[in-house]
Amino acid sequence: MPGAIAKVRHAVPSAVKRMAVRVVGALPVCALLDSPGLDKPLRNVVVVTGPHRSGTTIMGRLLEHAPRTFLVHEPFNPDWGLQGVSHRYPYLRSVDTGSAPARTLRRFLTTGQGQWMGHGQPLPANHKRMRANRANVRGLRPLGYVAIVKDPFLLMSLGWINTALSERPPIVTLRHPGAWVMSLLRRSMHPRAALRSIREQACYGDPVVGELMEKHDWENADIVRAGAATWACLVRMLDVQLEAGAKASVVRMEDFAADPYAVMLDVYRTCGLRPPRDLRRVVDHYTGSQNVVIPAGRVLHELRRDSASLANAWRDRLDDDQQRTIREITEPVADRWYPAW
């Protein structure tokens, strides 16, 4: 009997919440939360970004454990995100508030409207991902829930994020170039699409990126060389944005691996989120030594990893020639974040 009573007590608030979400979601309330001006930041939005394969997924998942949050997964991904974003890593500065990608994401977060993609094709209106994304924005944002926008392809948009998307500094995750290339090799994931996007955007108008891209036909190079060049281009543009005044909190995943609990406490504080009461248990669940270091096969994301061992696994997985190649291509960009390796 006591157990049954406890279940009833738990079910009542959950049922009330579901009813509130349905009622609020049926009304255009979410459109009233924010200023209609395209140059005004939205309320209750946290952005997690960084080069793909750099820990954005685990960071987004951990932030989602904070009370009253929901996840928006990769809206700038041309294959899986919102229709209207033509480039990976589009370069959006503070003045680009009227660009198509900027309008697309703002429209979704303020109204729940937007066409989501699957394998690069529009999903039907009744697809579960379409329904869930729409319901979260329309039903949860008006109730004060925070949207955790997890998207590596927002990395080149820090200026716009600061100006027109969020009042909170974005979290940028970063991995050692050796670890990043190791991840690409494990997945046989050539960064050709990212390199093509950089080239199509005229190397973001940056002379360092332009010079690096002219050195070699990276799109047809092997994964090690192409991966190192891609990392150097992306991190160079991260530095360019920070030097131009963009506000962001950069989290090296090696620091996260050394003390994930302390790092996450600081990240929650930076984002203005309240940590979950069982944060130590949550962190250990995802990062503890009981977890796998390198998953077998080509699984895309294995969120439960032995983070302490993973941080330096690349030193054993990559041979001396591969490490030397990565170092030669990424210097001197890597020196700011990884000065000695």
N, C-alpha and C positions, 0 to 999 in steps of 0.2 A: 504493500500500500504506500509507504513513504516514497518508494521509487516511482510509482505511478504519479503521485502528487508532484514530484519534482519534474517529471516529464511534462505534465500539464502546465506547470509554472513556466517552463522554458518555452513551450509551444505558444502560449498566449502572446508574449511580446513579439515572437517571430511572426505570428499571424498578423498582429497589428502593424508591424513594419511592412510586411508584404502588401497589406491593404493600403497603407499610406503611400507606398511607392507607386502602386497602380493608380491611385486617385491623382497624385501629383503628376505622374507621368502622362496622364490623359489630358492634362491642361498645359497650355504653352507657358508655364511659369518660368522655366529655365531661361527663356529669352529675356526675362525681366531682371535677371541677376546682375548683368554687366552693362557697362556703357556701350552704346552702339558704335562709338568711335573706333576705327580700326587701329588707332595709335594708343589705345588704353589697355592696360593689362587686365586679364580676367581674374576673378576671385577663385581661390581654392584650387589652384593648379600647381602641381609639382612636376618638373621635367627631369627625367633620367636619360642621359645620352652618353656618347663615347663611341669610338670606333667599334664596328660590329665585331663580335667575338671577344669583347673586352669586359664582360661582367655586367652589362646593362640588365640582362634578364634576372640574374640573382639579386641585383640591387633593387630592381623594381618589385620583385616578389617579396623581399624583406620589408620594403616600405609599405607594401600592401597589407602587412600584418598590423600596421598602426590602426587604431580605431577609426571608423568612419572614413574609409578610403575605398576607391575602386580603381581598377587598372584599365588604361587605354593602351592597347598593344600596337606599336609601330604604325601610326597613321601616315607617316611619310614613306613607307615602304611601297615602291611602285607596283610590286607583285601582290602584296597582301594588305596594303593600307587603303587610304581613301583615294578615290578617283580624282584626278586633278593635280597630282604631283608627278611631274614628268622625269625628274632626275633623282638619282640617289645623291644624298648629301647636297641638297640645293643650298646655295649661298644666299642667305637672307640677312641683310644688315638692318640696322635700326630704322632706316628710311624705306625699307621694302614692305611696308605694312599693307600695301594694296596688291601685292603679287598674288598669283593664282594659288600657290601652296598655302600662303598665309591666310587668305580668305577661306580656303577649303577647311583648314583645321579650326579656325575661329568659328565658322558656321556650324561645324559639327559640335564643338564644345558648348555653344550657346543655344543650339536648337535641337541637337540630336540628329539633324539631317545630314545625309552624306551617303554616297555610294561606296561600299567597301568591296575590295577585290579579293579574288582567290585564284592563285596561279596566273595573275595578270588579267583575269576576266571578271566582269561585274557579277557579284553574287545576287541571287534572287532576293526579293524583298522579304520573303519569309524564312531566309536562311538564319540559323540560330545565332550566328555571329552578328548579322545585321540587327536582329531583334535585341540581342543582349547589349550591344553597344548603344543602341538607341534608348533602351530602357534605363540603362545606367545614367546617361546624361540627363534624360528627362525626369527620371524618378528620384535619383540620389543627389545630384548637384543642388536642387532646390532645398533639400533637407540638410544642407551644410556639409555633405561628403566632399572629400578632396579627390580630384582626379589625378592619378599618378600616370603621367604620359611617359611611357617607356619607349624610347625610339633612338637607336644609334644614328639614324639618318637626319636627326635634328642637330647633329654636331656642328654643322657649318652655319647655324642659325642663332647663335647666342645673342647677337645684337638685337635681333627681332624678338627673341624670347624675353629679354630684359625689358624691352620697350612695350610690347603689345601682347604677350601671352601670359606671363606670370609675374606676380610681385615678388616671388621667392627665387633665389638664385638656383639655377639648374645644377644638378649633380652630374659630374662628368667622370666616368670610370676610365681607367687607363691601365693597360698591361704592358709589361716589358716587350720590346719588339721580338725577342726570341720566343717568348711564351705565345705571342700573337701568331707568329708564323707557324709554330708547332700546332696550334689549334687549327689553322688552315690546312696543314698537311694531314692531320688526323681525319678531317672531313673531306679531303681532296677538293677543297673549296678554293678555286682560283679567283682572285679578286678582280677579274677582268671587267665586270660590270661597274665596279667603283672607279677603276682607272679610266674607263670610257667616259663616265660621268664627269670626272675631273677634267679630262681633255675637252669634252663638249662645252664645259663652262669656262673655257679659255684659262684653265689652271687658276681660276679665281682671281686672275689679274695679279698674282703674286710672282715676283721674279725668281724666288727660290724654288717654288713649286714648278714654275715654267722651265727653269734650267734642269731640274731633276728629271722632268718628263721628257726633255729633249735628249737625254743621255742614252736612252735605249728604248726599244719597242717593248715596253713592259707588258703590254697586253698579250704578247706572244712569248714572254719569258716563262721559265719554270716557276712553280709556286713560291719557292724560297726567295728568289730575286724579285718577283712581282709583289709578293707579300711585303717584303722589306720596303720597297719603293712606295707602296700604298700607305703603309704605316707612317713613313716619313712625310708624305704629302698631307695626310690627315692631321698628324700632330703638329706639323708646321703651321697649318691653318688654325689649329686650336691656339697656338701661341700668338699668331697674328691677331686673333680676336681678343685675347686677353690683354695684349699690349695696347689695343685700341680702346680699352676701357670696359669690355664686357665683364659682367660679374658672374662668376661660376665657382663652385666648390669642386676641385679636382681630387678624386680619390684613386690613388694608385692601388691596384688590387694586391700588390705585394704587402702594402701596409695593412690592408684589410685582412690578409691571410695571417699576418703576425698577431693581430689582436682584433678579431672581428667584432667582439662585443663593444669595445671602446670606440672603434670606428663607427659602428652603427649608432651608438648613442650620440656621437657628434653629428652624424648625418641627419638623424631625426631632429636634433636641435636646429640645424641649419635650415631644414625644410619647414620648421614650425609644426612638426607632427609630434604627437604623444607616443612614446614607445609602448609596445605591448607589455602587459604586466609580466608575461613569461618570456621576456626577451632572451634571457640566457638559454632557456630550453630551445627556443626557436633558432637561435644562432647555432647552437650545437647540433641541432637536427640537420641543418644545411651544410655546416662547415666542419663537423667533428671528425676525429681520426677514424671513426667507425665506417666512414664513407669511402667510396672508391676514389682513386687518384685520377686515373685516365680510364674512361669507360671503354668497354670493348665495342668494336664495330664503329659505325659512322653515325651513331646517335647524335642528333642535332644539339640537344640540350640535356645535360644531366645535372640538375640543380644541386643535388646532394653530393658534395665533393669534399675530400680531405684537403682543405684549403692550404694548410701549412705545407703539406708535401707537394701540392700542385704548383705552388708559386715558383719553385726552382726545378720542376721536372724537365723543363726544356734543356737544362744543362746536360742531362743524361740522354735525352731523346734526340737532340740535334748533334751531328758530328762536328768536328773541329772546322772543317771547310764550310759547312752551313753557317756556323756561328760567325766565322770570319766574314763571310759574304754579307750577312745581315748587318754586322757592325760597320762594314765599309759603306754600305748603302745608306744606313740611317744616320750616320754621323754627318754634320754636327747637330742635327735636330734632336737626336736622342740625349745629348749631353745635359740638357736642362732638367730632364726628369730621371735619367739613368746615367749619371756621370762616370761611373766606374763599373765596367763589367768585361 
